[in-house]
Amino acid sequence: MAKLTKKQKAQQGKIDSTKLYALADALTLVKESATAKFDESIDVAVQLGVDAKK
């Protein structure tokens, strides 16, 4: 397993993996934790609960 850097450890402490965040709060956390030198992206999966058979 790869070791975590100081920055990764600090970011890991900010985010609680057991908590469900509101969309605005989650986006703020994602933007704060961006570390790459390029534009990062995220994928979102939304379950709408729509019956496709109707």
PyRosetta script that sets phi, psi and omega in degrees:
from pyrosetta import init, pose_from_sequence

init()
pose = pose_from_sequence("MAKLTKKQKAQQGKIDSTKLYALADALTLVKESATAKFDESIDVAVQLGVDAKK")
pose.set_psi(1, 136.8)
pose.set_omega(1, -178.4)
pose.set_phi(2, -72.0)
pose.set_psi(2, 147.0)
pose.set_omega(2, 178.6)
pose.set_phi(3, -81.7)
pose.set_psi(3, 149.9)
pose.set_omega(3, 178.5)
pose.set_phi(4, -88.5)
pose.set_psi(4, 141.7)
pose.set_omega(4, 176.7)
pose.set_phi(5, -80.8)
pose.set_psi(5, 173.7)
pose.set_omega(5, 179.6)
pose.set_phi(6, -61.9)
pose.set_psi(6, -41.8)
pose.set_omega(6, 179.9)
pose.set_phi(7, -65.3)
pose.set_psi(7, -41.0)
pose.set_omega(7, 180.0)
pose.set_phi(8, -66.3)
pose.set_psi(8, -38.8)
pose.set_omega(8, 177.6)
pose.set_phi(9, -64.7)
pose.set_psi(9, -40.0)
pose.set_omega(9, 179.5)
pose.set_phi(10, -66.1)
pose.set_psi(10, -40.8)
pose.set_omega(10, 179.1)
pose.set_phi(11, -69.6)
pose.set_psi(11, -36.9)
pose.set_omega(11, -179.1)
pose.set_phi(12, -64.6)
pose.set_psi(12, -31.7)
pose.set_omega(12, 178.6)
pose.set_phi(13, -72.1)
pose.set_psi(13, -23.7)
pose.set_omega(13, -178.3)
pose.set_phi(14, -77.2)
pose.set_psi(14, -29.9)
pose.set_omega(14, -172.2)
pose.set_phi(15, -107.1)
pose.set_psi(15, 126.1)
pose.set_omega(15, 177.3)
pose.set_phi(16, -93.9)
pose.set_psi(16, 115.6)
pose.set_omega(16, -174.6)
pose.set_phi(17, -73.4)
pose.set_psi(17, -14.2)
pose.set_omega(17, -179.6)
pose.set_phi(18, -92.3)
pose.set_psi(18, -10.3)
pose.set_omega(18, -176.5)
pose.set_phi(19, -93.1)
pose.set_psi(19, 142.5)
pose.set_omega(19, 172.4)
pose.set_phi(20, -93.6)
pose.set_psi(20, 122.7)
pose.set_omega(20, -177.8)
pose.set_phi(21, -97.9)
pose.set_psi(21, 149.0)
pose.set_omega(21, 171.9)
pose.set_phi(22, -68.6)
pose.set_psi(22, 158.0)
pose.set_omega(22, -175.2)
pose.set_phi(23, -57.8)
pose.set_psi(23, -45.5)
pose.set_omega(23, -178.6)
pose.set_phi(24, -63.7)
pose.set_psi(24, -42.2)
pose.set_omega(24, 179.3)
pose.set_phi(25, -66.7)
pose.set_psi(25, -40.2)
pose.set_omega(25, -179.9)
pose.set_phi(26, -64.3)
pose.set_psi(26, -42.2)
pose.set_omega(26, 178.6)
pose.set_phi(27, -64.6)
pose.set_psi(27, -37.7)
pose.set_omega(27, 177.6)
pose.set_phi(28, -63.4)
pose.set_psi(28, -43.9)
pose.set_omega(28, 178.3)
pose.set_phi(29, -63.3)
pose.set_psi(29, -39.1)
pose.set_omega(29, 179.8)
pose.set_phi(30, -65.8)
pose.set_psi(30, -43.4)
pose.set_omega(30, 179.8)
pose.set_phi(31, -65.8)
pose.set_psi(31, -36.5)
pose.set_omega(31, 179.3)
pose.set_phi(32, -70.2)
pose.set_psi(32, -30.4)
pose.set_omega(32, -175.3)
pose.set_phi(33, -92.7)
pose.set_psi(33, 7.3)
pose.set_omega(33, 179.0)
pose.set_phi(34, -68.3)
pose.set_psi(34, 129.3)
pose.set_omega(34, -176.7)
pose.set_phi(35, -123.9)
pose.set_psi(35, -15.7)
pose.set_omega(35, -174.8)
pose.set_phi(36, -76.1)
pose.set_psi(36, 160.5)
pose.set_omega(36, -179.6)
pose.set_phi(37, -89.7)
pose.set_psi(37, 7.9)
pose.set_omega(37, 178.1)
pose.set_phi(38, -125.1)
pose.set_psi(38, 172.8)
pose.set_omega(38, 178.8)
pose.set_phi(39, -71.5)
pose.set_psi(39, 113.6)
pose.set_omega(39, -179.6)
pose.set_phi(40, -84.1)
pose.set_psi(40, 156.7)
pose.set_omega(40, 178.1)
pose.set_phi(41, -132.7)
pose.set_psi(41, 160.6)
pose.set_omega(41, 177.5)
pose.set_phi(42, -130.2)
pose.set_psi(42, 155.0)
pose.set_omega(42, 175.3)
pose.set_phi(43, -109.4)
pose.set_psi(43, 137.5)
pose.set_omega(43, -179.3)
pose.set_phi(44, -122.8)
pose.set_psi(44, 130.9)
pose.set_omega(44, 176.0)
pose.set_phi(45, -110.5)
pose.set_psi(45, 123.6)
pose.set_omega(45, -177.9)
pose.set_phi(46, -119.0)
pose.set_psi(46, 127.1)
pose.set_omega(46, 177.2)
pose.set_phi(47, -98.5)
pose.set_psi(47, 111.4)
pose.set_omega(47, -174.9)
pose.set_phi(48, -85.8)
pose.set_psi(48, -23.4)
pose.set_omega(48, -179.9)
pose.set_phi(49, 75.3)
pose.set_psi(49, 27.3)
pose.set_omega(49, -178.6)
pose.set_phi(50, -93.1)
pose.set_psi(50, 135.0)
pose.set_omega(50, 177.5)
pose.set_phi(51, -83.2)
pose.set_psi(51, 113.8)
pose.set_omega(51, -176.1)
pose.set_phi(52, -76.8)
pose.set_psi(52, -13.0)
pose.set_omega(52, -177.1)
pose.set_phi(53, -79.5)
pose.set_psi(53, -16.7)
pose.set_omega(53, -177.8)
pose.set_phi(54, -83.1)
pose.dump_pdb("model.pdb")
